[in-house]
Amino acid sequence: MDNNNLGLCPYCQSDQIIRLEGGMKDGYLRSGVAVSIFKTVEFVRLICLQCGSVREWVANQKDLDLLREKYGPARA
């Protein structure tokens, strides 16, 4: 998905949205959660440049499986 086709912000309906990939950029981790000393699950982040809302998610199915294995399903 490129930055020209990210849809509209669900809060303000702006189309001024950018996508930032997770991972190491410029020497530091953008966004993610450690599942072990050697592995971090990275988040993809959408940021609305109009209202500032931020949405994150895990885009890789293997990473979702790692999280499920480590933390299990949510319990009420």
N, C-alpha and C positions, 0 to 999 in steps of 0.2 A: 504494500500500500504506500503510495507516495503522498507527500504533503498537499497535493492538489486535489485529492479525492478522499478526504477524511470525514465528510459529512458536516452536519451542523452540531454545534454545542447543544446538549440537551437542556441547558439552563438559560442561555441567552439567545440561542438560535444563530449565533455568529458562525461564519465559515472561516474565520481566522484561527485555524487550529494547526498546531505543529505536532509531529510525532518524534519522540526521542527513544531510541533503542536503549536497552539496558547494557550492562557490561562495563568494561574498563575503557574509559575515554579520558584522555589527558591525565592519566595516572591515578584516577580515583573511580570508585564504583558509583555509577549513576543511581541505580535503584535495584534492590534485590533483597534476598534473604538467604543466609547461610544454612545449608543442610548438612555440611560437614566442614572440617578444616580445609579441605581441598575443593569443595564444590559450593558455588553460589547459584541459586536460581535467580535469573535476571527478569526484571519487569520491563514491559513496554509502557511508555507513558505518553498520553495525549494531554496537551496544554492549550487551553483557549486563551488567545492573546487579547480577547475583548474583556471577559469577566474574570479570568484567572483560574477557572476550575481546572482540576487535574484529575485524570482517570488513569489507573494502572491495571495491568493484567499480565498473566503469564501466557505467553504465546506458544510455547513449546510443549507438546504433549508429554514428552519424556520428562520434562521438568515437573509437570503436574503429577506424574507418577511418582517421582522422587518425593515430592511434598506429601502425597498420600501415604507413601511407605513410612516416612519419618513421623508424621503427625497424626495420621489416620483421619477418618471423617469427623466432622464436628458433632459434638454430643450436646444435647439439650440439658 
